[in-house]
Amino acid sequence: MLRRITVMAAVALGVLTLAIPAGATTNVRHASFGSHGSASFGYRHGHWIGNVHVRGLPAGNYQFEVYFFVDENHDGIPDGGVTRDVCNFTITARRHEAHCRGAVTTMLDDVRGPGAWGDINGAEIVRLADHTGTVVLDRPLR
């Protein structure tokens, strides 16, 4: 009887393993910008993908960026990390909201492995003007 239960459990586990394709994990985190909108970023099917929806910002060109920092000694001060541009969008005087979505190839994949998050993760909206960027919104990805 015990052997039969063990075989049935092994078969069920094998079927479950076959039903979930490799790299099909979904690990998405969100950042709320309050009344200015929200962003999401995650590792989906082997790729880092993000999107943002914002409103109420002045007209201009903006960029959605995400950052992952490593904090090896856990003192709250980043010891290194990476920032990536996900997508660009424009807010016009007529339409005070915009959205965009994009993908990046790697984050901390070379350091911690594919799909691994940093110790400090966040999303920011950068206003692009005069060949410089000014961070206007910055929130943690949770």
N, C-alpha and C positions, 0 to 999 in steps of 0.2 A: 504494500500500500504506500509506504513512504517513497519507494522508488518511482511509483507511478506519479505521485505528486511532484517529485523532483523533476521528472521528465516533462510533465505538463508545464511547470514553471519555466523550465529552460526553453521550451517551444514558444511560450507566450513572450518571453524576453527576446527571443530571436525575431519574432514577428514584429514586436515593437521597435526593435533596432532597425529592421528593414523599412519600416514605415516612416522613419525620420531620416531624410537624406543628409549626408555629411555637409556641414557648413550651413545648415538651414536654421541655425539658432537665431533668435531675435532677442537683442539686448538693447533696449531703447531707454534713454533718459530724457527728461524734460526740464526746461528752464522757463519760468514765468517772469515776464516783464511787467506784471501788473496790468494796468489799463493800456499799456503799450503793446500787448500781445504776448506771444509765446514762441518757443523754439523746441525742436526735438532733434536728437542726434543719437544714432545707434549703429550697432554692428549687425547688419541684416544679410543673411545669405552670403557671407564672406566679404562684404563691402561695408565701408563706413558711409552712411547716408544721413543727410540732415535736411530739415526744412524749417522755415521761419515765417511767421505771419505777424506783421507789425502795423501799428496805426498811431496817429496822433503825433508823429514827428514832423519837423519842418521839411519843406520841399528840399530835395537834394538827392545825391547818389550815396548809397550805403553798401556796406559789405557785411555779410554774416560770417563770423569766425568762431571756431571752437579751439579750446586749449586743454591740453592734458599735461599736468606737471607731476613729477615724481618727488616725493618727500620721504627719503630713506630713513631719516632719523625722527620723523613725525613731530617736528617742532613747529609746523605750520608755515615754514619758509621753503619754497620750492628749491630743490637741488638740481633741477634740470627739467626739460620737457619740450613740448612742441606746440606750435600754434598753426592752424591751417585755415585757409580761406575756403569756405564752402560754396558761396554764391553771392552774386551782386544783385541789387535791386534799386529802383528809383521811386521816390515818392514825389508826386507832382502837386502843384498848388490846387488843382481840381480834385484830385483823388488823394486823400490823406492816409491811405493804407496800401500795403503791398505785401507780396509773399514771394518766396523763391525756394527752390530746393536744389541740392547738388550733392556731389559725392567727392570723397578724397580717397586716395589709394592706401595710405598708411597713417597711423597715429603713433602709438608706442609699440607697434607690432614687432619691430626689430629688437626692442629691449625686453618686452614682457610677453611677446607672443601675440598671434592674431586674436583680435577681439578683446584684448585686455585694456582695462581702463586705468587711468592714472590715479594718484592719491588725491589730487586736486583737479577737478574738471569743471569747465565752465563754457558758457556761450556769451558772445558779445556782438553788439552792433556797432560798427565803426562808420562814422560819417566821412566820406571822401571829399576833400576840397583842397584846391591849390597844391596838389601833389603830396598832400599829407593826410593822415587819418587821425580822427579824434574819436575815442570810445565814448559813445553816448549811453549805451545800456550794457550792463555786465552782470550776469547772474550765474550761480552754480547750476550744473546739470545734476539733477537728482533722479 
